[in-house]
Amino acid sequence: MRDALKKRVLVAAKNVVAKLERENEKNNTKTQRENNIESIKAVIKYAGLENYDITDAVVLKDGDLNEVIFNAGFMKYDCYVDIKTGEVVGFDSEPVVLGDCDRGIKFTAA
């Protein structure tokens, strides 16, 4: 009888732990998503742009930093944002090079 009760208690405890782990995973995902959004907002502000200027963006987690890569107009931006402080700690931009496939001529938009 005691063994059966012990077994039921262990199964119940495992179920509670599994539920807490699932909830924790959801919270971590939400936190990462929020960090990504805040990082994008920080680099847009830092670059002096508006939300509608951005044509695409990718956020990559790199340790305590988020790397935000995005295009706006004819410029490509590569920025690093401290996840904890939201501060832009690295910023690089360069013109997007467009190519004419028919003639093999490359030019940079002004």
HELIX and SHEET records of a PDB file:
HELIX    1   1 ARG A    2  ALA A   47  1                                  46    
HELIX    2   2 ASN A   51  ASP A   53  5                                   3    
SHEET    1   A 4 ILE A  54  ASP A  62  0                                        
SHEET    2   A 4 LEU A  65  ALA A  72 -1                                        
SHEET    3   A 4 MET A  75  ASP A  82 -1                                        
SHEET    4   A 4 VAL A  88  PRO A  95 -1                                        
SHEET    1   B 2 VAL A  97  ASP A 100  0                                        
SHEET    2   B 2 ILE A 105  THR A 108 -1                                        
END                                                                             
